[in-house]
Amino acid sequence: MTFRITCPVCGSRDVYEFTYGGHERGPRPAQEGLSAEEHFRWAQFRTTRAEAQEEWWYHGAGCGVWFSMWRNPATNREERPEPVDARGTGPTTEGDGE
Amino acid sequence: MMHQTPAHPITPPERRSPLLLPITPLETERRDGWEVVLEYEGEGEGPWLVDLSHRSRWDVQDRAIGEARPFGLAVPEEWGSARESDGLLINRMNRTQISIWHIGPGDAPRTRGSVDSTDTTDSHCWLAIVGFGTPRVMEALTSLDLFPPDRAGPRLTQGPVLHVPAQIVTFPDECVLIAVARGYGQTFAEAILHSAADLGIRPGGERAFSRWRDGRPG
């Protein structure tokens, strides 16, 4: 298995230069009133969607930058979902995580 | 209190290259605590692997790095570009960081201008691969595309060479500079010599690099 990832600093590179940092989970739930189960679900649960999702990647063999990007795990292609106003969902964060 | 001159001249501390190349030096020079090999026995016609670890390097990080003037020099605007000026190579790493390498003749400058910098000279292994056939040598060491045809000047690439994270500056005229963490130095150099042995690469003294630097057109 191989595919390429577009680093915001270095451009398109082989996936083996990167480390996967998990999909974007959004902000941590507010501490007040947070139950143990809710916290557990936020911290530990991962989704495996067959559709585009926002992910964190680390370019360890290159520039050393953390960044987020949209990828479809079913195809390993970089693709962004439809704009928010068309589907009701969309990107939660933008740009690199430098 | 009177300031007294020491009875004996102060000698610079001993500094050692991270690598020892497997060939006998023909001529060496003591420089700022380093034992610099100027020429090796039987260097041949190149390409050469040259140890430049003794040459000065700095990292600079600033939120407004594009407006900084390290050593009084302008910073390249485009990420991945490099600019040579007054014997210094300024490499734009990303939005906030640059690295500066001393490649010129003579001593490295002491005045760094108004920016805060980190001296990284003793923390890197810095090598040059220079001479005819350098692009073919690099093809044996990395899958990175280091010589795109639309590039005229020096260019910085950050990526793996022999699976080691490296900063690589490519010049279009048969020279590549590679900086890796110091701890990789010895085995990294041995692996380069082994991987490109069939292309004729041999250890070269600093003069091999100086000849390339001073012999460029323009």
Contacts between the chains, C-beta under 8 A, distances in Angstrom:
chain1	res1	chain2	res2	distance
A	9	B	79	5.8
A	9	B	80	7.6
A	9	B	93	7.5
A	9	B	94	4.7
A	9	B	158	7.2
A	10	B	80	7.2
A	10	B	157	7.3
A	10	B	158	5.7
A	10	B	159	6.6
A	11	B	80	7.9
A	13	B	159	6.7
A	14	B	143	6.8
A	17	B	159	6.4
A	17	B	160	6.1
A	59	B	158	7.9
A	60	B	165	6.8
A	61	B	159	6.2
A	61	B	160	4.2
A	61	B	163	7.5
A	61	B	165	5.0
A	62	B	158	4.5
A	62	B	159	4.7
A	62	B	160	7.4
A	62	B	165	6.9
A	63	B	93	6.5
A	63	B	94	5.9
A	63	B	158	4.3
A	64	B	158	7.7
A	64	B	165	7.5
A	65	B	94	6.5
A	98	B	94	6.5
A	98	B	95	6.3
A	98	B	96	7.2
